[in-house]
Amino acid sequence: MGLAVAKSNVAFTLHIRCVNCYRESVKCVEVPMVDDAPLDTDELMESAYLDGVRYRCGSCEGLAGQIFGISGGLR
């Protein structure tokens, strides 16, 4: 009988600046460990995963933000 190892998620912190009021905020996203999942910040930027991440400014309710930094990942 073998043991199964559960795959965990990879966590990233997105540093976002609202394009309306210029306030900065952070958003934590977890990428599930599936085939071709981004494991570091370079892979995350090159992947299409960020296209599905939604943003809403907590101050002005603006829906557009610019990512100016990413931290986290496995490497």
N, C-alpha and C positions, 0 to 999 in steps of 0.2 A: 504494500500500500504506500503510495507516494503522498507527499504533502504539497498542497497548493499554496502558492504565494500570491497574496492579493496585490494587484497593481494599485498604486496610489496616484493621486493627481499631482501635477506640477503647478506650483503657485507662482504667479507673477504679480508685481505691483506696478500699475500704470500711473505715471505722474502726468496729469492732464491740466491744461490751461483753457478756460472758457474763452471762446473767440468773441463773446459779447461783452462780458464784464472783466475779463482778464484775471479772474480769481483762479488760484491753483487748488487742485484737489487730487486725491489719490483714489484709485479703484483697484481692488484686488480681484484677480480672475484666476480661476483654476482650470487648467487644461487637462482633460482626462487622458490617461495613459493608453493610447490606442496606437496602431501602426501609423508611422509618420507624424506623430505628435511632436510639436516643437519642445525641445528640452532646454534651450538657452535663449537669451534675448535676441541674438542674431537670427536664429531659426524662427522665432515668433514674428519678427518683423518681415521675414520673407514669406511666411505662410499666409493663408487666407483667413486664419482664425480671428484676427482683429476686425474683420469686416462684420462679424456677427455681434461684436461687443457694443452695447448701447450706452449712451452717456446722457445725463441730464444734470445741469449745474444746480447745486443746492442753494445758490444765492439768487440767481435771476431766472432760473428754470429754462435757460438756454439749452438747445439740443446739439450744438456744435462745439466740439472741443478739439484741441490739438495736443497730441502726445509729445511731451518734451523729454521724457525719460522713462526707462523701464528697468526694474530690478527684479531679482529672483531667478528661478530656474534651477537646474541641477548642476550646471558646470560653472 
